[in-house]
Amino acid sequence: MIDGVSNAEAIPVLERLIQFTGRRHALITNNIANLSTPGFRPMDLDVHAFQSALADAVDRRRHAQGDAGGELEPDAASTIPSPESLGDNILFHDANDRDLERIMQDLVENASTFRLAADLLRSRFELINTAIRERL
């Protein structure tokens, strides 16, 4: 019974999105911390690969369960790709590959995505709490 409530609709998708943005935030802040470290190569998670894997998981869930919801996949890490070295820029004299503007843009986009997913998840749980309390 409780699984039907906690796995309904968008809740598992929002949970995966929050997990992804949390891991990506840790990588981006590590990139910022090592901005002047000689030889450092920034790492990031592939957003498009995550979106594609998550869309595939949602499609599989819809095909198996219909619109009733349910688990996406048994392993939470299966939709989160492994970190990759970016290496898109020209190396500096200290063999560092840094681009402060791009890193800060990634940080802001990631934080906005996290905030949106957290707000949506919070509203889902508030809706469940309202239904449990039987009040408007």
Summary of the structure (lengths in Angstrom):
residues: 136
radius of gyration: 18.6
end to end distance: 22.4
largest distance: 65.1
contacts: 342
relative contact order: 0.19
helix: 65%
strand: 3%
